[in-house]
């Protein structure tokens, strides 16, 4: 055997080992791709129904939010109506009720004076513990001072 034949034989053996190694790598890669394909298929089969359920849940939540929005709008309208009604009632009955209360107070005071005619009307501003205040203090401030 010559040196060229030995070299050719070594190159052939090297190529055979290289091809065998690449074949093993390709087989393992094919198995990995099959496993990945199965995994993706399984995830897809499970994800599609989950996405459908999530979509239905979002639609249901949107419906409930629309209802809540309608309720909030109605409550706001009722509140403004109650405020307007309160203002109207206050305006309509407030003035006359104050007048009736003042009239009732005046009648009670007048009837209270009629019951005891012998007692002189007293001015509570002038009497302090049975004494009458000096005239200068009755009117508030003295004349001549500012």
C-alpha positions in Angstrom: 0.0 0.0 0.0 1.3 3.3 -0.9 1.1 6.5 1.1 -1.7 7.9 -1.2 -3.8 4.8 -0.6 -3.3 5.1 3.2 -4.2 8.8 3.1 -7.3 8.0 1.0 -8.3 5.2 3.4 -7.9 7.6 6.4 -9.9 10.3 4.7 -12.6 7.7 3.9 -12.7 6.5 7.5 -12.9 10.1 8.7 -15.7 10.8 6.3 -17.6 7.7 7.5 -17.2 8.8 11.1 -18.3 12.3 10.3 -21.3 11.2 8.3 -22.3 8.8 11.1 -21.9 11.5 13.7 -24.0 13.9 11.5 -26.7 11.2 11.0 -26.9 10.7 14.8 -27.2 14.5 15.3 -29.9 14.8 12.6 -31.9 11.9 14.1 -31.8 13.5 17.6 -32.7 16.9 16.1 -35.7 15.2 14.3 -36.8 13.7 17.6 -36.5 17.1 19.3 -38.5 18.8 16.6 -41.2 16.1 16.9 -41.4 16.6 20.6 -41.5 20.4 20.2 -44.3 20.0 17.6 -46.3 17.8 20.0 -45.8 20.3 22.8 -46.9 23.2 20.6 -49.9 21.2 19.4 -50.9 20.4 23.0 -50.5 24.0 24.1 -52.5 25.2 21.1 -55.3 22.7 21.8 -55.5 23.9 25.4 -55.0 27.6 24.7 -57.7 28.0 22.1 -60.5 27.0 24.6 -58.9 29.1 27.3 -58.9 32.1 25.0 -62.5 31.5 24.1 -63.4 31.4 27.8 -61.4 34.5 28.4 -63.2 36.3 25.6 -66.6 35.2 27.0 -65.5 36.5 30.4 -64.4 39.8 29.0 -67.7 40.1 27.1 -69.7 39.3 30.3 -67.6 41.9 32.3 -68.3 44.5 29.6 -72.0 43.8 29.9 -71.9 44.1 33.7 -69.9 47.4 33.3 -72.6 48.7 31.0 -75.2 47.9 33.5 -73.3 49.5 36.3 -72.8 52.6 34.1 -76.5 52.8 33.5 -77.2 52.4 37.2 -74.7 55.2 38.0 -76.3 57.4 35.5 -79.8 56.8 37.0 -78.4 57.4 40.5 -76.9 60.7 39.4 -80.3 61.7 37.8 -82.1 60.8 41.0 -79.7 62.8 43.1 -80.1 65.9 40.9 -83.9 65.5 41.0 -83.8 65.1 44.8 -81.6 68.2 45.1 -84.0 70.2 42.9 -87.0 68.9 44.9 -85.3 69.9 48.2 -84.5 73.3 46.8 -88.1 73.7 45.7 -89.6 72.6 49.0 -87.2 74.8 50.9 -88.1 77.8 48.7 -91.8 77.1 48.8 -92.3 76.2 52.5 -89.3 77.8 54.1 -90.4 81.4 54.1 -94.0 80.8 55.2 -92.9 78.4 57.9 -90.5 81.0 59.4 -93.4 83.5 59.3 -95.8 81.0 61.0 -93.1 80.3 63.7 -92.6 84.0 64.3 -96.3 84.6 64.5 -96.7 81.7 66.9 -93.9 83.1 69.1 -95.5 86.5 69.1 -98.9 85.0 70.0 -97.3 83.0 72.9 -95.5 86.1 74.2 -98.7 88.2 73.9 -100.7 85.6 75.8 -98.0 85.3 78.4 -98.2 89.1 79.1 -102.0 89.0 79.2 -102.0 86.4 82.0 -100.1 88.6 84.5 -101.2 92.2 83.9 -100.1 93.4 87.4 -96.4 92.9 86.7 -94.7 95.8 84.9 -92.9 94.9 81.7 -89.3 94.6 82.4 -86.4 95.2 80.1 -83.9 92.5 80.8 -81.1 94.7 79.4 -81.6 97.3 82.2 -81.8 95.1 85.3 -78.7 93.3 86.7 -79.3 91.4 89.9 -82.1 93.7 91.1 -80.2 96.9 90.3 -80.7 99.3 87.5 -77.7 100.3 85.5 -76.7 103.9 85.2 -78.2 105.7 82.2 -74.9 106.1 80.5 -74.4 102.4 80.3 -77.9 101.6 79.1 -77.5 103.0 75.6 -74.3 101.2 74.9 -71.6 103.9 74.5 -71.4 107.4 75.9 -71.9 110.4 73.6 -68.9 112.4 72.8 -66.6 109.4 72.5 -65.9 107.7 69.2 
